[in-house]
Amino acid sequence: MSVSPRKINTFLFFKLPAAFWCGVRTQTIDDGCCTTTVTHRWINQNPFKSMYFAVQAMAAELSTGALVMRHINQSEHKISMLVAAHKSTYHKKATGRIVFSCRDGESIKQAIEKAVETGEGQTCWMQSTGVNGNGEIVSEMHFEWTVKAR
């Protein structure tokens, strides 16, 4: 089974409904990159007329996690995945449509291969950058993913 934007968005509806109802969606995914989007709306706002930070984190995490899921699927091994740490930096108010991109597919692929090869858990930091409609960076988020062969 391939991991596609449509399948990830269906997964969101059933397994991560908070992200789905806040408007988080996967746009594109390939072996190296995943992009997700979320649009500032009433349901995901904060009191300061912008998007709530946790909604940005959901979209950013999805852009990294979808790559992890894709490479686990391609490995054809049973592998557990978990976020161990998260760091974020916010640069501007998030209004309008925000696109989060993660380009760390090769890094997580190598971590998964090493986890399968050694039988030991591996960690991989992955970055997702959120950009608004004007091309300005709104936020940068880093997630430390752990993967372990079962």
C-alpha positions as CSV (number, residue, x, y, z in Angstrom):
1,M,0.0,0.0,0.0
2,S,1.4,3.4,-0.9
3,V,1.2,6.4,1.3
4,S,-0.6,9.2,-0.6
5,P,-2.1,12.6,0.4
6,R,-5.6,11.2,0.1
7,K,-4.9,8.2,2.4
8,I,-3.2,10.4,4.9
9,N,-6.1,12.8,5.0
10,T,-8.5,9.9,5.5
11,F,-6.2,8.6,8.3
12,L,-6.5,12.1,9.9
13,F,-10.3,11.9,9.9
14,F,-10.4,8.6,11.7
15,K,-7.3,8.7,13.9
16,L,-6.5,12.5,14.4
17,P,-9.9,14.2,14.2
18,A,-8.7,17.4,16.0
19,A,-6.2,18.0,13.2
20,F,-8.8,17.2,10.5
21,W,-11.5,19.5,11.9
22,C,-8.9,22.3,12.3
23,G,-8.2,22.1,8.6
24,V,-4.9,20.3,8.5
25,R,-4.4,18.6,5.1
26,T,-1.6,16.8,3.3
27,Q,-0.9,18.3,-0.1
28,T,2.0,16.4,-1.5
29,I,4.3,13.6,-0.5
30,D,7.3,11.8,-2.1
31,D,10.4,10.1,-0.8
32,G,12.1,13.3,0.1
33,C,9.5,15.9,0.9
34,C,6.0,16.3,2.4
35,T,3.9,19.5,2.4
36,T,0.8,20.1,4.5
37,T,-1.5,23.1,4.7
38,V,-3.8,24.7,7.2
39,T,-5.9,27.9,6.8
40,H,-6.6,30.3,9.6
41,R,-10.3,30.0,10.4
42,W,-12.6,30.6,13.4
43,I,-12.1,27.0,14.7
44,N,-8.3,27.3,14.9
45,Q,-7.9,30.9,16.0
46,N,-6.3,32.3,19.1
47,P,-7.4,35.6,20.9
48,F,-4.8,37.5,18.9
49,K,-6.4,37.2,15.5
50,S,-4.1,34.5,14.2
51,M,-3.7,30.7,14.2
52,Y,-3.3,28.9,17.5
53,F,0.3,27.6,17.9
54,A,-0.9,24.0,18.5
55,V,-2.7,24.0,15.1
56,Q,0.6,25.0,13.5
57,A,2.3,22.2,15.4
58,M,-0.2,19.7,14.2
59,A,0.4,20.6,10.5
60,A,4.1,20.7,11.0
61,E,4.2,17.4,12.8
62,L,2.1,15.8,10.0
63,S,4.6,16.9,7.4
64,T,7.4,15.1,9.2
65,G,5.3,12.1,10.5
66,A,3.9,11.4,7.0
67,L,7.4,11.0,5.7
68,V,8.2,8.6,8.6
69,M,5.1,6.6,7.8
70,R,6.0,6.5,4.1
71,H,9.5,5.2,4.7
72,I,8.3,2.6,7.3
73,N,5.7,1.4,4.8
74,Q,8.4,1.1,2.1
75,S,10.7,-0.8,4.4
76,E,8.1,-3.6,4.8
77,H,9.2,-4.1,8.4
78,K,7.3,-3.6,11.6
79,I,8.6,-0.4,13.1
80,S,7.3,1.7,15.9
81,M,7.5,5.5,15.6
82,L,7.1,8.2,18.3
83,V,7.9,11.9,18.8
84,A,10.5,12.2,21.6
85,A,11.0,16.0,21.5
86,H,9.7,19.1,19.8
87,K,11.2,22.6,19.4
88,S,9.5,25.5,17.7
89,T,10.2,29.1,16.7
90,Y,7.5,31.6,15.7
91,H,8.4,34.5,13.4
92,K,5.1,36.1,12.4
93,K,1.4,35.9,13.0
94,A,-0.1,32.9,11.1
95,T,-3.0,34.2,9.1
96,G,-4.3,33.0,5.8
97,R,-3.1,29.7,4.3
98,I,0.1,28.3,5.8
99,V,2.1,25.7,4.0
100,F,4.4,23.5,6.0
101,S,7.2,21.6,4.2
102,C,9.6,19.0,5.5
103,R,12.5,17.9,3.2
104,D,14.1,15.3,5.5
105,G,12.9,12.2,3.9
106,E,16.4,10.8,3.3
107,S,17.4,11.4,6.9
108,I,14.5,9.3,8.3
109,K,15.0,6.7,5.6
110,Q,18.6,6.2,6.9
111,A,17.4,6.0,10.5
112,I,14.8,3.4,9.6
113,E,17.4,1.3,7.7
114,K,19.8,1.5,10.7
115,A,17.0,0.5,13.1
116,V,16.2,-2.6,11.0
117,E,19.9,-3.4,10.6
118,T,20.9,-3.1,14.2
119,G,17.7,-3.9,16.0
120,E,18.2,-0.8,18.2
121,G,16.1,2.3,18.4
122,Q,17.2,5.3,16.3
123,T,16.4,9.0,16.5
124,C,16.2,11.6,13.8
125,W,15.5,15.3,14.0
126,M,13.2,16.6,11.2
127,Q,12.4,20.2,10.4
128,S,9.2,21.6,9.1
129,T,9.0,25.3,7.9
130,G,5.7,27.1,7.7
131,V,5.3,29.8,5.0
132,N,2.4,32.2,4.5
133,G,0.9,33.3,1.2
134,N,3.5,36.1,0.8
135,G,6.4,33.6,1.1
136,E,7.3,34.7,4.6
137,I,8.4,32.2,7.2
138,V,5.8,32.1,9.9
139,S,7.2,29.3,12.1
140,E,9.9,26.7,12.1
141,M,9.4,23.4,14.0
142,H,11.8,20.6,14.8
143,F,10.6,17.1,15.8
144,E,12.8,14.4,17.1
145,W,11.4,11.1,15.9
146,T,12.3,7.7,17.4
147,V,12.0,4.6,15.3
148,K,12.5,1.0,16.5
149,A,12.1,-2.3,14.7
150,R,9.7,-4.6,16.5
